Amino acid sequence: MVYAQRLAEWMTNAPQIEEDMALGNIALDLLGQARALYPHVGTLDGTGRSEDDFAMQRDEREWRNVHLVEQERGDFADEMARLLWFSARQVELHARLADSADPVVAAVAAKALKEVRYHLDHASLWVVRLGDGTEESRRRMQVALERVTPYLAELFDDDAAVAAADAGVGVLPSSLRDAVRRRIEAVVAEATLELPEASTWHARGGRSGIHSRPMGYLLAEMQHIARSHPGATW
């Protein structure tokens, strides 16, 4: 949900109109995945919360997302670096979740897998195009890969996912690391770029409700209309 909001910011800001549409469609795919899961979570936790409750009524500390997706929109190379890593991780995640013991999770993952494969392909093509392009595009793509590095380790932190994995419902994020890295290494090599070394500092705590400064501004913009008209239906 959070990354859908960030990607939607590219509408009218992408380098060409086709990319406005492509990133908008990726955002809609992610939004659809969130919408499919939110009511199920409301059933499982006994609250009966709807998708609007989860998206529009939660305060910052109630959100459980990695810091990578909440960071402010940078330039186009930054976004392709972020989308590359996020999508590679989502491909591996949904491929595993398609065998989840929870039938709703399995069904959502099976559908989402087709979508995130396209997201990964889209990001990969752009990283290669920019990395193996002009001197300027190569420089900016390399810098972008370095900028996202501090936010990558959190993608593979296990934290509360251990219980879900033990129950056969979820997947340990740490088990995805090697497969994701192989995907990234192949793309970076084709782009004639270098994969940066792991950062000595890395973001943490996003899935526990500890977020970075941009998150508050993102939620304020995303939730403004819903909170201004409590009880309204959309």
C-alpha positions as CSV (number, residue, x, y, z in Angstrom):
1,M,0.0,0.0,0.0
2,V,2.8,2.4,0.9
3,Y,4.8,1.7,-2.2
4,A,1.6,2.1,-4.3
5,Q,1.3,5.6,-2.9
6,R,4.9,6.4,-3.7
7,L,4.7,5.1,-7.3
8,A,1.6,7.0,-7.9
9,E,3.6,10.2,-7.4
10,W,5.3,9.5,-10.7
11,M,2.1,10.3,-12.6
12,T,3.0,13.3,-14.8
13,N,6.6,13.2,-13.4
14,A,8.1,10.2,-15.3
15,P,10.5,10.9,-18.2
16,Q,7.9,9.9,-20.8
17,I,4.1,9.5,-20.9
18,E,4.4,5.7,-21.4
19,E,6.3,5.5,-18.1
20,D,3.7,7.6,-16.4
21,M,1.2,4.8,-17.4
22,A,3.6,1.9,-16.6
23,L,4.4,3.1,-13.1
24,G,0.7,4.0,-12.5
25,N,-0.2,0.5,-13.5
26,I,2.4,-1.0,-11.2
27,A,1.0,1.1,-8.3
28,L,-2.5,-0.2,-9.1
29,D,-1.2,-3.8,-9.0
30,L,0.2,-3.2,-5.6
31,L,-2.9,-1.5,-4.4
32,G,-5.0,-4.4,-5.6
33,Q,-2.8,-6.8,-3.7
34,A,-3.2,-4.8,-0.5
35,R,-7.0,-4.6,-1.0
36,A,-7.2,-8.4,-1.4
37,L,-5.4,-8.9,1.9
38,Y,-6.8,-6.2,4.2
39,P,-10.3,-7.7,4.7
40,H,-8.8,-11.1,5.3
41,V,-6.6,-9.6,8.1
42,G,-9.6,-8.0,9.6
43,T,-11.3,-11.4,9.7
44,L,-8.2,-13.1,11.2
45,D,-7.7,-10.6,14.0
46,G,-11.4,-10.5,14.9
47,T,-11.8,-6.8,14.4
48,G,-13.7,-7.0,11.1
49,R,-11.8,-4.0,9.8
50,S,-12.2,-3.1,6.1
51,E,-9.7,-2.2,3.6
52,D,-10.5,1.5,4.2
53,D,-9.9,1.0,7.9
54,F,-6.5,-0.4,7.3
55,A,-5.4,2.1,4.6
56,M,-7.0,5.3,5.9
57,Q,-7.4,5.0,9.6
58,R,-4.2,3.6,10.9
59,D,-1.7,5.9,12.6
60,E,2.0,5.7,11.7
61,R,3.0,3.3,14.5
62,E,0.4,0.8,13.3
63,W,1.9,0.4,9.8
64,R,4.2,-2.6,9.2
65,N,6.3,-1.9,6.2
66,V,10.0,-1.7,5.4
67,H,11.7,1.7,5.2
68,L,12.6,1.2,1.6
69,V,9.1,1.8,0.3
70,E,8.4,4.9,2.3
71,Q,11.4,7.0,1.3
72,E,10.7,10.1,-0.7
73,R,10.7,9.9,-4.5
74,G,14.1,10.6,-5.9
75,D,15.1,10.7,-9.5
76,F,14.1,8.1,-12.0
77,A,17.3,6.0,-11.5
78,D,16.6,5.9,-7.8
79,E,13.1,4.6,-8.5
80,M,14.3,1.9,-10.8
81,A,16.9,0.7,-8.2
82,R,14.2,0.6,-5.5
83,L,11.7,-1.2,-7.8
84,L,14.3,-3.7,-8.9
85,W,15.1,-4.8,-5.4
86,F,11.5,-4.7,-4.2
87,S,10.1,-6.6,-7.1
88,A,12.9,-9.2,-7.1
89,R,12.0,-9.8,-3.4
90,Q,8.3,-9.9,-4.2
91,V,8.7,-12.5,-7.0
92,E,10.5,-14.9,-4.6
93,L,8.0,-14.2,-1.8
94,H,4.9,-14.7,-3.8
95,A,6.3,-17.8,-5.4
96,R,6.6,-19.3,-2.0
97,L,3.3,-17.9,-0.6
98,A,1.5,-19.6,-3.5
99,D,1.9,-22.8,-1.4
100,S,0.7,-21.2,1.8
101,A,-1.6,-23.2,4.1
102,D,-3.9,-20.2,4.2
103,P,-6.1,-20.5,1.0
104,V,-6.7,-16.7,0.8
105,V,-3.0,-15.9,1.0
106,A,-2.2,-18.6,-1.5
107,A,-4.7,-17.3,-4.0
108,V,-3.6,-13.7,-3.6
109,A,0.0,-14.7,-4.0
110,A,-0.6,-16.8,-7.1
111,K,-2.3,-13.8,-8.8
112,A,0.3,-11.3,-7.5
113,L,3.2,-13.4,-8.8
114,K,2.1,-12.8,-12.4
115,E,2.1,-9.0,-11.7
116,V,5.3,-8.7,-9.8
117,R,7.2,-10.7,-12.5
118,Y,6.2,-7.9,-14.9
119,H,7.3,-5.3,-12.3
120,L,10.7,-7.0,-12.1
121,D,11.1,-7.2,-15.8
122,H,10.2,-3.5,-16.2
123,A,12.7,-2.4,-13.6
124,S,15.4,-4.7,-15.0
125,L,15.0,-3.3,-18.5
126,W,15.4,0.2,-17.3
127,V,18.4,-0.6,-15.1
128,V,20.2,-2.2,-18.1
129,R,19.2,0.7,-20.4
130,L,20.5,3.3,-18.0
131,G,23.6,1.4,-16.9
132,D,24.7,0.5,-20.4
133,G,23.6,3.8,-21.8
134,T,25.4,7.2,-21.8
135,E,28.1,8.1,-19.3
136,E,25.6,10.3,-17.4
137,S,22.9,7.6,-17.2
138,R,25.5,5.0,-16.1
139,R,26.8,7.3,-13.4
140,R,23.3,8.1,-12.1
141,M,22.2,4.5,-12.1
142,Q,25.3,3.4,-10.2
143,V,24.7,6.1,-7.6
144,A,21.0,5.0,-7.3
145,L,22.1,1.4,-6.5
146,E,24.3,2.8,-3.8
147,R,21.5,5.0,-2.4
148,V,19.1,2.1,-1.8
149,T,21.7,-0.1,-0.2
150,P,21.1,1.0,3.5
151,Y,17.4,-0.1,3.1
152,L,18.0,-3.6,1.7
153,A,18.9,-5.7,4.7
154,E,15.5,-5.0,6.3
155,L,13.8,-6.8,3.4
156,F,15.3,-10.0,4.8
157,D,14.8,-9.5,8.5
158,D,12.7,-12.3,10.0
159,D,11.2,-10.6,13.1
160,A,7.5,-11.6,13.6
161,A,7.5,-13.6,10.3
162,V,8.9,-16.6,12.2
163,A,5.5,-17.6,13.7
164,A,3.8,-17.4,10.3
165,A,6.5,-19.5,8.7
166,D,6.3,-22.1,11.4
167,A,2.6,-22.4,10.9
168,G,3.0,-23.0,7.2
169,V,1.2,-19.8,6.4
170,G,4.1,-17.4,5.7
171,V,7.7,-17.4,4.6
172,L,10.9,-16.5,6.4
173,P,12.3,-13.3,4.7
174,S,15.8,-14.5,5.3
175,S,15.2,-17.5,3.2
176,L,14.7,-15.3,0.2
177,R,18.0,-13.4,0.4
178,D,20.2,-15.6,-1.8
179,A,17.6,-16.1,-4.6
180,V,16.9,-12.4,-4.7
181,R,20.6,-11.5,-4.7
182,R,21.2,-13.8,-7.7
183,R,18.5,-12.0,-9.6
184,I,19.9,-8.6,-8.8
185,E,23.5,-9.7,-9.7
186,A,22.4,-10.9,-13.1
187,V,20.7,-7.6,-13.9
188,V,23.5,-5.4,-12.6
189,A,26.1,-7.4,-14.5
190,E,24.1,-7.0,-17.8
191,A,23.9,-3.3,-17.1
192,T,27.7,-3.2,-16.8
193,L,27.4,-1.8,-13.3
194,E,28.8,-2.8,-9.9
195,L,26.7,-4.1,-7.0
196,P,27.6,-2.0,-4.0
197,E,28.8,-3.6,-0.8
198,A,26.4,-4.0,2.1
199,S,26.0,-0.8,4.1
200,T,27.5,-0.6,7.6
201,W,24.3,1.0,8.7
202,H,20.9,-0.2,7.7
203,A,17.3,0.7,8.4
204,R,15.4,-1.4,10.8
205,G,12.1,-1.5,12.8
206,G,9.7,-0.7,10.0
207,R,7.7,-3.9,10.5
208,S,7.5,-3.0,14.2
209,G,6.0,0.4,13.5
210,I,9.2,2.4,13.8
211,H,9.4,4.6,10.7
212,S,11.5,7.3,9.1
213,R,10.5,10.9,8.8
214,P,9.0,10.7,5.3
215,M,6.3,8.2,6.5
216,G,4.3,10.8,8.4
217,Y,4.1,13.1,5.4
218,L,3.1,10.2,3.1
219,L,0.2,9.2,5.4
220,A,-0.9,12.8,5.9
221,E,-1.3,13.2,2.2
222,M,-2.8,9.7,1.6
223,Q,-5.3,9.8,4.4
224,H,-6.3,13.5,4.3
225,I,-9.7,13.1,2.5
226,A,-10.8,10.1,4.5
227,R,-9.9,11.6,7.8
228,S,-11.6,14.9,6.8
229,H,-14.9,13.1,6.2
230,P,-15.1,10.3,8.8
231,G,-17.7,7.7,8.1
232,A,-17.9,8.5,4.4
233,T,-17.9,5.6,1.9
234,W,-15.9,5.6,-1.3
